[in-house]
Amino acid sequence: MYLKSLTIKGFKSFAQPTTFAFEPGVTCIVGPNGSGKSNVVDALAWVMGEQGAKTLRGGKMEDVIFAGTSTRGPLGRAQVLLTIDNTDGLLPIDYSEVTIARTLFRNGGSEYAINGENCRLLDVQELLSDTGLGREMHVIVGQGQLDKVLHATPEDRRGFIEEAAGILKHRRRKEKTLRKLDAMQTNLTRLSDLAGEIRRQLKPLGRQAEVARKAQSVAAVARDAKARILADDVVRLRRELHDHQEVEAGRKSERIVLTERLDQTRVRQQHVEQSMVGDDVDRARTVVHRLESVQERLRGLSSLANQRLMFLAQQADAPQQGPSITPERVAGVRAEADRLAARADEMQGGSAETARAVQAARDALDALDERIAAQAARVSQHDLEAQRLANAVDVARSKRGSTVADRERRGRALAEAGERAERATAALAELGADPSEGVDDEALAATLQAARAQLETAQATRDEQRDRLHALERERDALDARVAALGMSIDVRDGSQALIDAGRAGIVGRLADALTVTPGFEGAVAVALDGLADAVLADDRAVALDAVDHARSADIGRIDVVVADAEVAPTDLPDTLPAGVRRALDLVQGPPAIAAILRNTLIAETADDQGANADTLDLEAVLAAAPHATVVTRSGDLVRAVRVTGGGERVTSRIELVAERDDAVTRRDAIRADAEDAATGLQAARTAVEDARRRADEADAASRAHAKATAEYDRASASTRAKAENAAAEVERLRAALAETDGAVEVVDAALEEAEAALRAFTEQERPVVDASERPGLQDALEAARAAEVEQRIQVQTVRERVRAERHRADQLERQLEAERAAAEEAARRAVIRRGQIETAEAVLADLPGVLGAVDRSLAEARVQLATEDSERSKRNTELQAIRNEERELRDRLQTITDGVHSLEMQIYEKKLHVSGVLDRALSDLGLTEAVLVTEYGPTVPVPVDVLVDPRVLARKHRDAERAAAASAGLDEPADGDTVPVDSDTVPAAGDTVPVDDADTDIAPGDDGTADLDTSPGDDTVALVDAESTLPGGPALPEFDVTDEVDPDDVETVPYVRAEQERRLQAAERDLGRLGKVNPLALEEFQALEQRHAFLAEQLEDLQKTRTDLMTIIDELDTKMQTIFESAFNDTKDAFDVIFPILFPGGSGSINLTDPTDLLGTGIDVQVKPAGKKIDRLTLLSGGERSLAAVALLVAIFTARPSPFYIMDEVEAALDDANLGRLLTVFERLRESSQLIVITHQKRTMEIADALYGVSMRQDGVSAVVGQRVQKREPADAVA
């Protein structure tokens, strides 16, 4: 993995898109100070997630966007794209090339992207963290970073190793987990308190909702049937899932076998292919070709030897010729040459006289030409002067015309300017008076300010009134809801209410409605009445007895009736009572019957009622003083001589509910009145706001109108005055210009007259002429002299050529004479050589037949070997084709099996989803886990019969069966003690509903005329009250308690049949649909509270489980971080021991843990001692030594846990040449495992680079970049 490219757009000084293409190895970035080199480092840090503006050398993050220059505007965004080569898969992403992009907009928006897909900063950090690139950016060693590393605290140095080792990711996870734990503790506390409070509320609500829960048996049947159907689904799906998994395992095994066979076949194929790669055939063919070539050359050599032998024999037989040139002939030729040379000298003297004649003729002609040229110059000068004077006249005339036209134009402009000045003066006079005169600006401003202040005051008042009204309306709505809820709680549809609704004479209403209780004592009075608060109040005892008969006949349930005119017996209470004890009759006002009921009742205020600091009331003393009294505390405890009732929460009585409702109604009415007043005040405030706004608008409009009129007058007057002044100034300017033009016309007229006079005077002069009549005669004389001279020179030259030819001929004869002498000597030498060559040729011809025969034999053997190798190659090709066919068949079979495995995996996945859906339904609908569901409701578990419910239900069904049998037989009902056979078909099935008209039990009817059978949550028995029916011929039934346990051995069971359970579930759901609801408010409140309790319990369990999981994660993270850090530190220490001697020869240095016993919190201490120095503190090191020490620590970290790349920003700036060489040695070690990007000014650093980038600052303030890849020279001994 390495950085492949970096593209910068609008980042700092890089206004134009700039791309750096990096290579593995060392890349140096060079350039003058201020050119933008370090901006490249900032761009790399920024795109990898750097969030500190100061780290990027800025005051705020917006500073990274190109801010513009004097010639270039600022940009709206900065973007950096970093492309990383991920061929080695070091980054945990399925791409061989990863591009990370970061964009910052000037409006503050920021975007991150990975390969073009938008992502979060966390995603970028997580992607890079596994490679040792984290928030600390230890791989980027910027300017000043070395001192920061050296002077860092031990804990900060630990952070560098943690980041390089990839521990920071785990530490961040641990910190996040700890923060979750802190937040979770608060939630746990709140949930525990809330769950406890809800549990306390569930008890009284459960008792209130007991009447409304009479359908539990049917719900239990439905729940049981649904559970068994779901359990059957789970078992069936698990069985099918198991079968699919077995098939999948078999196919996977087969796939493994086929994979192994395919690998073996591929190995064989590779072996055969490698054996065919050999060049045996090619070598054999090459040997044949070479031998054939040798054979041809030997045959050619034989032919050449024969030819050479014949040629040499012919040369030896050729006759020898004698010399053809004599020395006398050479001497005669030289004498002739000397004679011709003397004659040429004589002729040269005549040539001199001819040349003097030619020169005389040329001088006479030149003198005549000079006279003619002088005459022509005077003619040309005369013509030029005439043309100049004519041009001057034309110029003067043109200038006069333009000057006259200019004077006319300025005259017209002066007239127009005068008219404009007159119009401007008239417009200025028409403006009128200034509208600001007579108007007080300060008074207008004060009026506007006062109006705005009144508006703000009115708006504040309106807002206060509106907030108050909204608060009152919310409180009123809450009280309305409370009144409605309390009314529904009071309006219980029981037997007493049915009696009251019947409208029978003498029935006054409920007793609680006829009582007036002192506020605060409603609960105590309700306890004292002992359930009679809901009783019916009758005028006399006869009415009460009649009411009981009506209740029995109408089957409206059991009722309590209080006789209003009951006689009151004397009280048994003492006249004097202890402090804190009051007679109940003193707190209650009502009919006389209330005195009979509460005549011996006392209300006591205990410490629980008065507070922790109140004196403790001795109830024993109260009972001792009044042994027949019933003492009731305000908290609801009831104390008698033989009975004490109290303890937990009690059911809120009707008296308390009525009192609460009346109090809520009173408060609601008061708040409603306050709300009406608040609404009236709000309307008045709104009216005041409108008035104030109107006055403010009027004041603002007046102020704006005055300002507008004043501004318009000022603007118009200024414009008109400026126009008048400009027009007057223009008139004066044009007058001056016109006067100037008049003077110019006079000057031009004078110049024109002068030019015309000069032209007339020059025209009157005589024009000069040119005389060339003598020139032809002089020209002919010159030509005759030149011809004579040429003829003389030709004759002399001809003689001299003959002299040279004769001398050359004499030289050739001498050379030919010498050559004939040398040829005679060479012929003798060649004869000797020919004899040797003839002997050599004869020897070659003698040896060639044997050599040629050996070559022929070798060629035949090579051709046989070639045929053998070709045959072997054909066999291997056939074998390879067979192996490839086998490999293709295995691959096809493997693909088929793989597809089948994938199909099975999809089916298994679907089955798992189906199982998960069924289990989710079981958990959400029934609250059952898989283990409980299958164990208790599985297909192998017998199904209990649904008739196992309250014995009173069995009795009712028994009587129904008897009646049905008697009716079918046409007989009367059987007498007591008789037995009647019962047909099983006439007995109602389990879970069926029985019409109330046919039942003798006191079961409250539902809305649909059927009895409501319901149980309490979690019970399997029916809760019925006041049942007095008996079994046929048996004694009265005992009271049935819902807590009675049933012996499992007494439960009748049947085998599980899915169809029966589905019919059973459908029947139960139909029954549940037909069942009505009683007192829905209490039921809904209980269900909601129960659901909330279940939800809170689940949440509490989840929180506790999550806390346990988080603690486990923390322990695992601690263990993992300790292991990773210990290994990373040991490797860093070993690397430091290797790197330090390279940078500090003869010195000593080490790194140690500050607390080896605490690997999670220990720091790292660095000790450095250069050679020959005793230094205890790092601050005493020189600048170069500090840089080298910091580099030693960083390089040790780099070596122990190498990252893919490192960026060095002028880290060698403080080093001398020797230390620079040591640092470059370290760089050479680093480049073997990582990519280095170095910002430098050092030439030696540049020499080790694989690529160079030069950065310069252009004139417009934008950084420009040029790159060059460096070609490394190979050593001379390394070149092949």
Buried (B, 14 or more C-beta within 10 A) or exposed (E): BBBBBBBBBBBBBBBBEBEBBBBBBBBBBBBEEEBBBBBBBBBBBBBBBBEEBEBBBBEEBBEBBBBEBEEBEEBEBBBBBBBBBBEEEBBEEEEEEBBBBBBBBBEEEEEBBBEEEEBEEEBBBBBBBEBBBBBBBBBBBBBEBBBEBBEBEBEBBBBBBBBBBBBBBBBBBBEEBEEBBEEBEEBBEEBEEBBEEBEEBBEBBBBBBBBBBBBBBBBBBBBBBBBBBBBBBBBBBBEBBEEBBEBBEEBBEBBEEBBEBBEEBBEBBEEBEEBBEEEBBEBBBEBBEEBBEBBEEBEEBBEEBBEBBEBBEEBEEEEEEEEEBEEEEBEEBBEBBEEBBEBBEEBBEEBEEBBEBBEEBBEEBEEBEEBBEEBBEEEEEBEEBBEEBBEBBEEBBEBBEEBBEBBEEBBEBBEEBBEBBEBBBEBBEEEEEEBBEEEEEEEBEEBBEEBBEBBEEBBEBBEBBBEBBEBBBEBBEEBBEBBEBBBBBBEBEBBBBBBBEEEBEBBBEBBBBBBEBBEEBBBBBBBBBEEBBBBBBBBEEEBBEBBBEBBEEEBBBBBBBBBBEBEEEEBEBEEEBBEBBBBBBEBBEBBEBBBBBBBBBBBBBBBBBBEEEEEEBEBEEBBEBBEEBBBBBBBBBBBBEEEEEEEEEBBBBBBBBBBBBEBBBEBBEEBBEBBEBBBEBBEEBBEBBEEBBEBBEEBBEBBEEBEEBBEEBEEBBEEBBEBBEBBBEBBEBBBEBBEEBEEBBEEBBEBBEEBBEBBEEBEEEEEBEEEEEEEEEBEEBBEEBBEBBEEBBEEBEEBBEBBEEBBEBBEEBBEBBEEBEEBEEEEEEBEEEBEEBBEEBEEBBEEBEEBBEEBEEBBEEBBEBBEEBEEEBEEBEEBBEEBBEBBEEBBEBBEEBBEBBEEBBEBBEEBEEBBEEBBEBBEEEBEBEBEBBBEEBBBEBEBBEBBBBBBBBBBBBBBBBBBBBBEEEEEEBBEEEEEBEBEEEBBBEBBBBBEBEEBBBBBBBBEEEBBBBBBBEEBBBBBBBEBEBBBBEEEEBEEBEBEEEEEEEEEEEEEBEEEBBBEBBEBBBBBBEBBBBBBEBBBEBBBEBBEBBEEBBEBBEEBEEBBEEBEEBBEEBBEEBBEBBBEBBEBBBEBBBEBBBBBBEEBEBEBBBBEEEEBBEBBBEBEBBBEEEEBEEBEEBEEBBBBBBBBBBBBBBBBBBBBBBBBBBBBBBBBEEEBBEBBBEBBEBBBEEBBBBBBBBBEEBBEBBBBBBBBBBBEEBBBBBEBEEBEEEEEEEEEE
